[in-house]
């Protein structure tokens, strides 16, 4: 998989995400170059794709949507999200499945 796409900090886990809006499905599509690839059907306008990315990440990590917070990159394809530390085990399983 190469470089890890998340960083564990004292206040949570930062995920580096490459958004793929206007895709055929909503899914975690893999990892590449230190980023988690997240595809969503929503278009990248008026925050629609960001909202769908939050849903996809929350579902993949077994978290409520309000626990996945967009930290940076609202208008960019390269984004950072903050999730709580308790998502660590689910995130490790996700990372293992992507290898």
N, C-alpha and C positions, 0 to 999 in steps of 0.2 A: 504494500500500500504506500510505502514511502513515508514522508513526513506526517506526523500525527496531526489530525484536524481539530484537536481540542486541547485546551490548557486548563488544568485544575488550579484554581486559586483559593484564597482563604474565604472568599464570599460567594463562590460558585464556580461553574465550569463555563468557559468561553468556547463556543463552537465557531469555527471559521467555515462559512458556507458560500458556495458558488450557486447562485440562483439560476434556474433554467425555466423562465416563464413561458407560457404559451406552448407547453409540451402536450404529449398525448395522454399522460396520466399524472396523478399526484403520487410521488414516491421519492424515497431516498434512493438515488440512482447509482451510488457508489462513492468513491473517494479518489481524489487525484490532486497531486501537487499541494498536499497539506490542507485541502478543503473538502468538505462534505458536499457532494453534488445533490441538490434537491430540485426535482422537476415538479412543476405545478401547471395545471391547465389554465389557470387565471392569467390574464394579461398584466403586464407591468405598467399599470396606470392607477392612480388614486389609491395606492396602497393595497390593491387587490391581491397581487402576487405575494406581498409580504404577509398578509393575513393567512393566505393558504400555506405558506412555508411554515408559519407558526403551527398551524393545524397538523401538518405532516410531521414536524419534529416532535410535537407533543404526543401524537399517536405512536410514533416510533419509540419514544422513551417512556411511555406510560405515564405521562404527566398531564395535569390540567393545562389548558391553553394559557391561562394567566401566569403560569410558572415559566413560560418561554418568552423572553424579553429581547426585542431587537435592540442591540446596543449601538451598532453603527452600520452605515451603508444603506439607509432607507431608499435612496434613489440610485443605488449602484448594484451591479450584479455580484460583487464581492461583499459579503455581509458578515457581521459578528452577532451572535446571539448569546445571551446569558441564561443558563439553566441552573437549578439548585444542585448542591453537592449530592443530594440523595439520588440524583439521576446517574451517578457514576457507574453502578453495576449494569444498568441498562445500556449505557453508552459503551461500556467495555464489550458487552455482548454484540452490540451493533457493529462496532469496529472490527471485531473478530469475524463476523459474518461477511464483511466487505472485503476481506483479504483474499 
